[in-house]
Amino acid sequence: MTKPHARPSPEEIKEKQDLEDALEEGLEETFPGSDPVNVTQPAPSRGDGHVKRSD
């Protein structure tokens, strides 16, 4: 017999909602576009050495 799924905690619900909101915002800001939406930024490459990023 399998156990029923536990309900997500309020923290898990908030984290999932924050991620969904960030993805939706990224989609709205890039529409129309052909590239998929990504919440995280890739690590800087050597060519990006002159660019200052905020964390």
Sequence and secondary structure as in RCSB ss.txt:
>XXXX:A:sequence
MTKPHARPSPEEIKEKQDLEDALEEGLEETFPGSDPVNVTQPAPSRGDGHVKRSD
>XXXX:A:secstr
         HHHHHHHHHHHHHHHHHHHHH S SS   SS     GGGTT     
